[in-house]
Amino acid sequence: MSTLHHAIKIQAPRAKVYRALTDIAQMGQWHLGEVGGEIAPGSTLTLSPRAGQRFSWRTESLQTDQAIVQTCTEGAGSSAGKQLSFTLSDLPGGLTLVQLSDGEWHEGDPHRAFCNTHWGDVLNRLKNFTEE
């Protein structure tokens, strides 16, 4: 089993990045497709990046301006059951470090490489939105 790990440096305050990840209205501005539900402990966020594709994430915990932990409850392939976490921290020069982990993946899972690419794209869209 393995976990996908990604990180990006964003030239924006940590609180602004956290809001972009936890406020449905803001998420709808930078995420692909439709965004619905709620990001709160025990609640479900639903993402439909394109027609026929749907992912649902139950929020397990939130630490304001620091961390988000969610579990996939619905998605393509073997997505359901995987845990997603975002960790935010300050870097010198007003940068925010966003670390993302998504796992556990079987080494031979054919969806793993596609998901890995997708998360890089998601972080770049988040960066572009919060640096505006």
PAMI-586950 format. One record per atom (N, C-alpha, C): atom name; residue in one letter; z, y negated, x negated. Coordinates in Angstrom, 1 decimal, always signed. Layout:
! PAMI-586950
(node CA,A,(Z,Y,X))
...
This chain:
! PAMI-586950
(node N,M,(+0.0,+1.2,-0.8))
(node CA,M,(+0.0,+0.0,+0.0))
(node C,M,(+0.0,-1.2,-0.9))
(node N,S,(-0.6,-2.3,-0.4))
(node CA,S,(-0.7,-3.5,-1.1))
(node C,S,(-0.6,-4.7,-0.2))
(node N,T,(-0.2,-5.8,-0.7))
(node CA,T,(-0.1,-7.1,+0.0))
(node C,T,(-1.1,-8.1,-0.5))
(node N,L,(-1.8,-8.8,+0.4))
(node CA,L,(-2.7,-9.8,-0.1))
(node C,L,(-1.8,-11.1,-0.4))
(node N,H,(-2.1,-11.7,-1.5))
(node CA,H,(-1.4,-12.9,-1.9))
(node C,H,(-2.4,-14.0,-2.1))
(node N,H,(-2.1,-15.2,-1.6))
(node CA,H,(-3.0,-16.4,-1.8))
(node C,H,(-2.0,-17.6,-2.1))
(node N,A,(-2.5,-18.6,-2.7))
(node CA,A,(-1.8,-19.8,-3.0))
(node C,A,(-2.8,-21.0,-3.1))
(node N,I,(-2.3,-22.1,-2.7))
(node CA,I,(-3.2,-23.3,-2.8))
(node C,I,(-2.2,-24.5,-3.0))
(node N,K,(-2.7,-25.5,-3.8))
(node CA,K,(-2.0,-26.8,-3.9))
(node C,K,(-2.6,-27.8,-3.0))
(node N,I,(-1.8,-28.5,-2.3))
(node CA,I,(-2.3,-29.5,-1.3))
(node C,I,(-1.6,-30.8,-1.6))
(node N,Q,(-2.5,-31.9,-1.7))
(node CA,Q,(-2.0,-33.2,-1.9))
(node C,Q,(-1.5,-33.9,-0.6))
(node N,A,(-0.4,-33.4,-0.2))
(node CA,A,(+0.2,-33.9,+1.1))
(node C,A,(+1.7,-33.5,+1.1))
(node N,P,(+2.6,-34.2,+1.8))
(node CA,P,(+4.0,-33.9,+1.9))
(node C,P,(+4.2,-32.5,+2.6))
(node N,R,(+5.2,-31.8,+2.1))
(node CA,R,(+5.5,-30.5,+2.7))
(node C,R,(+5.6,-30.5,+4.2))
(node N,A,(+6.3,-31.6,+4.8))
(node CA,A,(+6.5,-31.7,+6.2))
(node C,A,(+5.2,-31.8,+6.9))
(node N,K,(+4.2,-32.5,+6.4))
(node CA,K,(+2.9,-32.6,+7.0))
(node C,K,(+2.2,-31.3,+7.1))
(node N,V,(+2.3,-30.5,+6.0))
(node CA,V,(+1.6,-29.2,+5.9))
(node C,V,(+2.3,-28.2,+6.9))
(node N,Y,(+3.6,-28.3,+6.9))
(node CA,Y,(+4.4,-27.4,+7.9))
(node C,Y,(+4.0,-27.7,+9.3))
(node N,R,(+3.9,-29.0,+9.7))
(node CA,R,(+3.4,-29.4,+11.0))
(node C,R,(+2.0,-28.8,+11.3))
(node N,A,(+1.1,-28.9,+10.4))
(node CA,A,(-0.2,-28.4,+10.6))
(node C,A,(-0.2,-26.9,+10.8))
(node N,L,(+0.8,-26.2,+10.3))
(node CA,L,(+0.9,-24.7,+10.5))
(node C,L,(+1.7,-24.3,+11.7))
(node N,T,(+2.4,-25.2,+12.3))
(node CA,T,(+3.3,-24.9,+13.4))
(node C,T,(+3.1,-25.6,+14.7))
(node N,D,(+2.3,-26.7,+14.7))
(node CA,D,(+2.0,-27.4,+15.9))
(node C,D,(+0.6,-27.0,+16.4))
(node N,I,(+0.6,-26.4,+17.6))
(node CA,I,(-0.6,-25.8,+18.2))
(node C,I,(-1.7,-26.9,+18.3))
(node N,A,(-1.4,-28.1,+18.7))
(node CA,A,(-2.4,-29.2,+18.8))
(node C,A,(-3.0,-29.4,+17.4))
(node N,Q,(-2.2,-29.5,+16.4))
(node CA,Q,(-2.8,-29.8,+15.1))
(node C,Q,(-3.6,-28.5,+14.6))
(node N,M,(-3.0,-27.4,+14.8))
(node CA,M,(-3.7,-26.1,+14.4))
(node C,M,(-5.1,-26.1,+15.0))
(node N,G,(-5.2,-26.5,+16.3))
(node CA,G,(-6.5,-26.5,+17.0))
(node C,G,(-7.5,-27.4,+16.3))
(node N,Q,(-7.1,-28.4,+15.6))
(node CA,Q,(-8.0,-29.3,+14.9))
(node C,Q,(-8.6,-28.8,+13.6))
(node N,W,(-7.9,-27.8,+13.0))
(node CA,W,(-8.4,-27.3,+11.7))
(node C,W,(-8.8,-25.8,+11.7))
(node N,H,(-8.2,-25.1,+12.7))
(node CA,H,(-8.5,-23.6,+12.7))
(node C,H,(-9.8,-23.4,+13.5))
(node N,L,(-10.5,-22.3,+13.1))
(node CA,L,(-11.8,-22.0,+13.8))
(node C,L,(-11.5,-21.5,+15.2))
(node N,G,(-12.4,-21.8,+16.2))
(node CA,G,(-12.3,-21.2,+17.5))
(node C,G,(-11.2,-21.7,+18.3))
(node N,E,(-10.7,-20.9,+19.2))
(node CA,E,(-9.6,-21.2,+20.1))
(node C,E,(-8.2,-20.9,+19.6))
(node N,V,(-7.3,-21.7,+19.9))
(node CA,V,(-5.9,-21.6,+19.4))
(node C,V,(-5.0,-21.7,+20.7))
(node N,G,(-4.1,-20.8,+20.9))
(node CA,G,(-3.3,-20.8,+22.1))
(node C,G,(-1.9,-20.2,+21.9))
(node N,G,(-1.0,-20.4,+22.8))
(node CA,G,(+0.3,-19.8,+22.7))
(node C,G,(+1.3,-20.8,+22.1))
(node N,E,(+2.2,-20.3,+21.4))
(node CA,E,(+3.3,-21.2,+20.9))
(node C,E,(+3.8,-20.6,+19.6))
(node N,I,(+4.2,-21.5,+18.7))
(node CA,I,(+4.7,-21.0,+17.4))
(node C,I,(+6.2,-21.4,+17.4))
(node N,A,(+7.0,-20.4,+17.8))
(node CA,A,(+8.5,-20.5,+17.9))
(node C,A,(+9.0,-19.0,+17.8))
(node N,P,(+10.2,-18.8,+17.3))
(node CA,P,(+10.7,-17.5,+17.1))
(node C,P,(+10.6,-16.7,+18.5))
(node N,G,(+10.0,-15.5,+18.4))
(node CA,G,(+9.9,-14.7,+19.6))
(node C,G,(+8.6,-15.0,+20.4))
(node N,S,(+7.9,-16.1,+20.1))
(node CA,S,(+6.7,-16.5,+20.9))
(node C,S,(+5.5,-16.0,+20.1))
(node N,T,(+4.4,-16.0,+20.9))
(node CA,T,(+3.1,-15.5,+20.3))
(node C,T,(+2.1,-16.6,+20.2))
(node N,L,(+1.4,-16.6,+19.0))
(node CA,L,(+0.3,-17.5,+18.8))
(node C,L,(-1.0,-16.6,+18.9))
(node N,T,(-2.0,-17.1,+19.6))
(node CA,T,(-3.2,-16.3,+19.7))
(node C,T,(-4.4,-17.1,+19.1))
(node N,L,(-5.1,-16.5,+18.3))
(node CA,L,(-6.3,-17.1,+17.6))
(node C,L,(-7.5,-16.3,+18.0))
(node N,S,(-8.5,-17.0,+18.4))
(node CA,S,(-9.8,-16.4,+18.7))
(node C,S,(-10.9,-17.2,+17.9))
(node N,P,(-11.1,-16.8,+16.6))
(node CA,P,(-12.0,-17.6,+15.7))
(node C,P,(-13.4,-17.6,+16.2))
(node N,R,(-13.8,-16.5,+16.9))
(node CA,R,(-15.2,-16.4,+17.4))
(node C,R,(-15.2,-15.5,+18.6))
(node N,A,(-16.3,-15.5,+19.4))
(node CA,A,(-16.4,-14.7,+20.6))
(node C,A,(-16.1,-13.2,+20.2))
(node N,G,(-15.3,-12.6,+21.0))
(node CA,G,(-15.0,-11.2,+20.9))
(node C,G,(-14.0,-10.8,+19.8))
(node N,Q,(-13.4,-11.8,+19.1))
(node CA,Q,(-12.4,-11.6,+18.1))
(node C,Q,(-11.1,-12.3,+18.5))
(node N,R,(-10.0,-11.6,+18.5))
(node CA,R,(-8.8,-12.1,+18.9))
(node C,R,(-7.6,-11.5,+18.0))
(node N,F,(-6.8,-12.4,+17.6))
(node CA,F,(-5.6,-12.0,+16.8))
(node C,F,(-4.4,-12.7,+17.4))
(node N,S,(-3.3,-11.9,+17.6))
(node CA,S,(-2.1,-12.5,+18.1))
(node C,S,(-1.0,-12.2,+17.1))
(node N,W,(-0.2,-13.3,+16.9))
(node CA,W,(+0.9,-13.3,+15.9))
(node C,W,(+2.2,-13.7,+16.6))
(node N,R,(+3.2,-12.8,+16.5))
(node CA,R,(+4.5,-13.1,+17.0))
(node C,R,(+5.3,-13.8,+15.9))
(node N,T,(+5.9,-14.9,+16.2))
(node CA,T,(+6.7,-15.6,+15.1))
(node C,T,(+8.1,-14.9,+15.0))
(node N,E,(+8.4,-14.5,+13.9))
(node CA,E,(+9.7,-13.8,+13.6))
(node C,E,(+10.7,-14.9,+13.2))
(node N,S,(+10.3,-15.8,+12.3))
(node CA,S,(+11.3,-16.8,+11.9))
(node C,S,(+10.5,-18.1,+11.4))
(node N,L,(+11.2,-19.2,+11.5))
(node CA,L,(+10.8,-20.5,+11.0))
(node C,L,(+11.9,-21.1,+10.2))
(node N,Q,(+11.6,-21.6,+9.1))
(node CA,Q,(+12.5,-22.5,+8.3))
(node C,Q,(+11.8,-23.8,+8.1))
(node N,T,(+12.3,-24.8,+8.8))
(node CA,T,(+11.6,-26.1,+8.9))
(node C,T,(+11.2,-26.6,+7.5))
(node N,D,(+9.9,-26.9,+7.4))
(node CA,D,(+9.3,-27.4,+6.1))
(node C,D,(+9.3,-26.4,+4.9))
(node N,Q,(+9.7,-25.1,+5.2))
(node CA,Q,(+9.9,-24.2,+4.1))
(node C,Q,(+9.1,-22.9,+4.3))
(node N,A,(+9.2,-22.2,+5.5))
(node CA,A,(+8.7,-20.9,+5.6))
(node C,A,(+8.4,-20.5,+7.1))
(node N,I,(+7.4,-19.7,+7.2))
(node CA,I,(+7.0,-19.1,+8.5))
(node C,I,(+6.7,-17.6,+8.3))
(node N,V,(+7.3,-16.8,+9.2))
(node CA,V,(+7.1,-15.4,+9.1))
(node C,V,(+6.6,-14.9,+10.5))
(node N,Q,(+5.5,-14.2,+10.5))
(node CA,Q,(+4.9,-13.7,+11.7))
(node C,Q,(+4.5,-12.3,+11.6))
(node N,T,(+4.4,-11.6,+12.7))
(node CA,T,(+3.9,-10.2,+12.7))
(node C,T,(+2.7,-10.1,+13.6))
(node N,C,(+1.6,-9.5,+13.2))
(node CA,C,(+0.4,-9.4,+14.0))
(node C,C,(+0.7,-8.3,+15.1))
(node N,T,(+0.4,-8.7,+16.3))
(node CA,T,(+0.6,-7.8,+17.4))
(node C,T,(-0.7,-7.3,+18.0))
(node N,E,(-1.8,-8.0,+17.7))
(node CA,E,(-3.1,-7.7,+18.2))
(node C,E,(-4.2,-8.2,+17.2))
(node N,G,(-5.1,-7.3,+16.9))
(node CA,G,(-6.2,-7.8,+16.0))
(node C,G,(-7.1,-6.7,+15.7))
(node N,A,(-8.2,-7.0,+15.0))
(node CA,A,(-9.2,-6.1,+14.6))
(node C,A,(-8.7,-5.1,+13.5))
(node N,G,(-9.4,-3.9,+13.6))
(node CA,G,(-9.0,-2.9,+12.6))
(node C,G,(-7.6,-2.5,+12.5))
(node N,S,(-7.0,-2.6,+11.4))
(node CA,S,(-5.6,-2.2,+11.2))
(node C,S,(-4.7,-3.4,+11.1))
(node N,S,(-5.1,-4.5,+11.7))
(node CA,S,(-4.3,-5.8,+11.6))
(node C,S,(-2.9,-5.7,+12.2))
(node N,A,(-2.8,-5.0,+13.4))
(node CA,A,(-1.6,-5.0,+14.1))
(node C,A,(-0.5,-4.3,+13.3))
(node N,G,(+0.7,-5.0,+13.3))
(node CA,G,(+1.8,-4.5,+12.5))
(node C,G,(+2.0,-5.2,+11.2))
(node N,K,(+1.0,-5.8,+10.7))
(node CA,K,(+1.1,-6.5,+9.4))
(node C,K,(+1.9,-7.7,+9.5))
(node N,Q,(+2.7,-8.0,+8.4))
(node CA,Q,(+3.5,-9.2,+8.4))
(node C,Q,(+2.8,-10.3,+7.6))
(node N,L,(+2.8,-11.5,+8.1))
(node CA,L,(+2.2,-12.7,+7.4))
(node C,L,(+3.4,-13.7,+7.1))
(node N,S,(+3.3,-14.2,+5.9))
(node CA,S,(+4.3,-15.2,+5.6))
(node C,S,(+3.7,-16.4,+4.9))
(node N,F,(+4.1,-17.6,+5.2))
(node CA,F,(+3.8,-18.8,+4.5))
(node C,F,(+5.1,-19.3,+3.9))
(node N,T,(+5.0,-19.7,+2.6))
(node CA,T,(+6.1,-20.3,+2.0))
(node C,T,(+5.6,-21.6,+1.4))
(node N,L,(+6.4,-22.7,+1.6))
(node CA,L,(+6.0,-24.1,+1.2))
(node C,L,(+7.0,-24.6,+0.2))
(node N,S,(+6.6,-25.2,-0.9))
(node CA,S,(+7.5,-25.7,-1.9))
(node C,S,(+6.8,-27.0,-2.5))
(node N,D,(+7.7,-27.8,-3.0))
(node CA,D,(+7.2,-29.1,-3.7))
(node C,D,(+6.8,-28.8,-5.1))
(node N,L,(+5.7,-29.5,-5.5))
(node CA,L,(+5.3,-29.6,-6.9))
(node C,L,(+5.3,-31.0,-7.4))
(node N,P,(+5.3,-31.2,-8.6))
(node CA,P,(+5.2,-32.6,-9.1))
(node C,P,(+4.0,-33.3,-8.6))
(node N,G,(+4.1,-34.6,-8.5))
(node CA,G,(+3.0,-35.5,-8.1))
(node C,G,(+2.7,-35.5,-6.7))
(node N,G,(+3.7,-35.1,-5.8))
(node CA,G,(+3.5,-35.1,-4.4))
(node C,G,(+2.7,-34.0,-3.8))
(node N,L,(+2.5,-32.9,-4.6))
(node CA,L,(+1.8,-31.8,-4.2))
(node C,L,(+2.7,-30.8,-3.4))
(node N,T,(+2.1,-30.1,-2.5))
(node CA,T,(+2.8,-29.0,-1.8))
(node C,T,(+2.1,-27.7,-2.2))
(node N,L,(+2.9,-26.7,-2.6))
(node CA,L,(+2.4,-25.4,-2.9))
(node C,L,(+2.5,-24.5,-1.7))
(node N,V,(+1.4,-24.0,-1.2))
(node CA,V,(+1.4,-23.1,+0.0))
(node C,V,(+1.1,-21.7,-0.5))
(node N,Q,(+2.1,-20.8,-0.3))
(node CA,Q,(+1.9,-19.4,-0.7))
(node C,Q,(+1.8,-18.6,+0.6))
(node N,L,(+0.8,-17.7,+0.6))
(node CA,L,(+0.6,-16.8,+1.8))
(node C,L,(+0.6,-15.4,+1.4))
(node N,S,(+1.3,-14.5,+2.1))
(node CA,S,(+1.2,-13.1,+1.9))
(node C,S,(+0.9,-12.4,+3.2))
(node N,D,(+0.1,-11.3,+3.1))
(node CA,D,(-0.3,-10.6,+4.3))
(node C,D,(-0.3,-9.1,+3.9))
(node N,G,(+0.5,-8.3,+4.5))
(node CA,G,(+0.6,-6.9,+4.1))
(node C,G,(+1.3,-6.1,+5.1))
(node N,E,(+1.4,-4.9,+5.0))
(node CA,E,(+0.9,-4.0,+3.9))
(node C,E,(-0.4,-3.4,+4.3))
(node N,W,(-1.3,-3.3,+3.3))
(node CA,W,(-2.6,-2.8,+3.4))
(node C,W,(-2.8,-1.5,+2.7))
(node N,H,(-3.5,-0.5,+3.3))
(node CA,H,(-3.9,+0.7,+2.5))
(node C,H,(-5.0,+0.3,+1.6))
(node N,E,(-5.0,+0.9,+0.4))
(node CA,E,(-6.0,+0.6,-0.6))
(node C,E,(-7.4,+0.7,-0.1))
(node N,G,(-7.7,+1.8,+0.7))
(node CA,G,(-9.0,+2.0,+1.1))
(node C,G,(-9.4,+1.4,+2.4))
(node N,D,(-8.6,+0.5,+3.0))
(node CA,D,(-8.9,-0.1,+4.3))
(node C,D,(-10.1,-1.0,+4.1))
(node N,P,(-11.2,-0.7,+4.9))
(node CA,P,(-12.4,-1.4,+4.8))
(node C,P,(-12.3,-2.9,+5.3))
(node N,H,(-11.3,-3.2,+6.0))
(node CA,H,(-11.1,-4.6,+6.5))
(node C,H,(-10.3,-5.5,+5.5))
(node N,R,(-9.7,-4.9,+4.5))
(node CA,R,(-8.9,-5.6,+3.5))
(node C,R,(-9.7,-6.7,+2.8))
(node N,A,(-10.8,-6.4,+2.3))
(node CA,A,(-11.6,-7.4,+1.5))
(node C,A,(-12.0,-8.6,+2.4))
(node N,F,(-12.4,-8.3,+3.7))
(node CA,F,(-12.8,-9.3,+4.6))
(node C,F,(-11.6,-10.2,+4.9))
(node N,C,(-10.5,-9.6,+5.1))
(node CA,C,(-9.3,-10.4,+5.5))
(node C,C,(-8.9,-11.2,+4.3))
(node N,N,(-9.0,-10.7,+3.1))
(node CA,N,(-8.7,-11.4,+1.9))
(node C,N,(-9.6,-12.7,+1.8))
(node N,T,(-10.8,-12.6,+2.0))
(node CA,T,(-11.8,-13.7,+2.0))
(node C,T,(-11.4,-14.7,+3.1))
(node N,H,(-11.1,-14.2,+4.3))
(node CA,H,(-10.7,-15.1,+5.4))
(node C,H,(-9.5,-15.9,+5.1))
(node N,W,(-8.5,-15.4,+4.5))
(node CA,W,(-7.3,-16.2,+4.2))
(node C,W,(-7.6,-17.3,+3.2))
(node N,G,(-8.5,-17.1,+2.2))
(node CA,G,(-8.9,-18.1,+1.3))
(node C,G,(-9.5,-19.3,+2.1))
(node N,D,(-10.4,-18.9,+3.0))
(node CA,D,(-11.1,-19.9,+3.9))
(node C,D,(-10.1,-20.7,+4.7))
(node N,V,(-9.1,-20.0,+5.3))
(node CA,V,(-8.1,-20.6,+6.1))
(node C,V,(-7.3,-21.7,+5.3))
(node N,L,(-6.9,-21.3,+4.1))
(node CA,L,(-6.1,-22.2,+3.3))
(node C,L,(-6.9,-23.4,+2.9))
(node N,N,(-8.2,-23.2,+2.6))
(node CA,N,(-9.0,-24.4,+2.3))
(node C,N,(-9.2,-25.3,+3.5))
(node N,R,(-9.3,-24.8,+4.7))
(node CA,R,(-9.4,-25.7,+5.9))
(node C,R,(-8.1,-26.4,+6.1))
(node N,L,(-7.0,-25.7,+5.9))
(node CA,L,(-5.6,-26.4,+6.0))
(node C,L,(-5.6,-27.5,+5.0))
(node N,K,(-6.0,-27.3,+3.7))
(node CA,K,(-6.0,-28.3,+2.7))
(node C,K,(-6.8,-29.5,+3.1))
(node N,N,(-8.0,-29.2,+3.6))
(node CA,N,(-8.9,-30.4,+4.0))
(node C,N,(-8.3,-31.2,+5.1))
(node N,F,(-7.7,-30.5,+6.1))
(node CA,F,(-7.1,-31.2,+7.2))
(node C,F,(-5.9,-32.0,+6.8))
(node N,T,(-5.0,-31.5,+6.0))
(node CA,T,(-3.8,-32.2,+5.6))
(node C,T,(-4.0,-33.3,+4.5))
(node N,E,(-5.0,-33.2,+3.8))
(node CA,E,(-5.3,-34.2,+2.8))
(node C,E,(-6.1,-35.4,+3.3))
(node N,E,(-6.5,-35.4,+4.6))
(node CA,E,(-7.2,-36.5,+5.2))
(node C,E,(-6.3,-37.7,+5.3))
